[in-house]
Amino acid sequence: ELFIGVRDDHEILGLENDFKVSGRGKDKDAFLLVLDNLISEQIGAVHMANISIEFPVIDGKEIAVIKVAGKAGTPVWLKNEGKQQFYIRRSASTIELHGEDVHRYISDHWG
């Protein structure tokens, strides 16, 4: 799960500033459209079926929670500045894999 509108120290900030800078309006629908398009462009529309976005209200402030439903059926590549990158999560770290390490990881997990 990814929380937007919540600081690392758990302080609830809300989405008011995010709504203002979404570029297409100043409401939740505009923010959701920008967020949905951004995720789709960066990881591929096919993977959007595994992602849900909710907007709970905590302490009177609306936040966004992005949830990923389980492991993807195929590897997910990040599209970043015209190149594809492959990351894994290891404990508390996010690590980019290259070359043979990508091949080995994909074979082990989707073989």
N, C-alpha and C positions, 0 to 999 in steps of 0.2 A: 504494500500500500504506500502511496505517496500522498502526503498532505500538503495542500497549498493554502496559505493563509495562517500557518502555524509556525512559530519560530522553533529552532532546535531546542530551546529551553522550555518548550511547551506553551509559551505565551500565545494566546489566541489573538491574531491580528485581524482576521477577516479578509475578505476579498475586495473591499471597496477600492483600494488603489489598483488592484489588478483589473477590475472592471474599467477603470478610467484609461488605462494604457492598452486595452485590448485592440485598439485601432479601428474597430468597426462599430462603435457604440459604447454605451456606458451601462450595460446591464448584463445579467447572467447569461442570457441567450447569445449575445455577441461574444462574451468571454468563452462560452462553451464551443461556439463555432470555431474560434481561433485555436483553442486548445485541441479540439478534435482534428482540425486540419494539420496542425503542427505535428501531432503524434502520428497521424496517417502518413505524412510526407517523410518523416524521419525513420519510421520502422516498416512502413508499408500498410496499405489499406487492408490487406488480407488478415493482418494480426489484430485489427480493431475488434473482431468478434470476441477476443479474449479479454477485452478491456471495458470496464464500466467506470463511469464518473458520477459521483453522488455529491450533493450539496447539503450536508447537515448544518444545523444552526447550533452553535455552542456558545453559551454566555451571551446570547443575543447577536452573535456575529456569524455570518455564513462563511464556511470554508469549503474547499473542494477536496474530495478524496478520490484518488485514482486507484482502482483495484485491478489487479491482473489475476485472471482465473487460471491458475495452474500453469503447467509447462506447455509451451507452444508445441505444436505438432511437427514443426520444422524450425531450423535455426532462424534467429531474428538478427538481421544486420542493421546497424545504424547507418543512415545516410547523412554524412556530414561534409559540407563544402565540396560536393561532387565526388567524394570517395566513400566506399563502404568500410565500416569498422565493425569488429566483433569483440564484444565485452562479456566478461563473466563476473559473477559475484562470488567472492571468496571471503568468508567470515564477514568482517566489517569493511572490506575493500572491494573496489570495482577495478578490474584489471583488463586492459586491452590485450588480446592475443593476436599473434602474427604467424604467418606461414604454416609450418608443420604443426605448431601448437593448436592452431584453429582446426586443422584437419583431424588431429588426434581427438580433440574435444568433441567435435561434431560426430566422429565415428563412435566414440564412447557413449554419447548421449542420444543419438538418433540412428546409429548403426543400421 
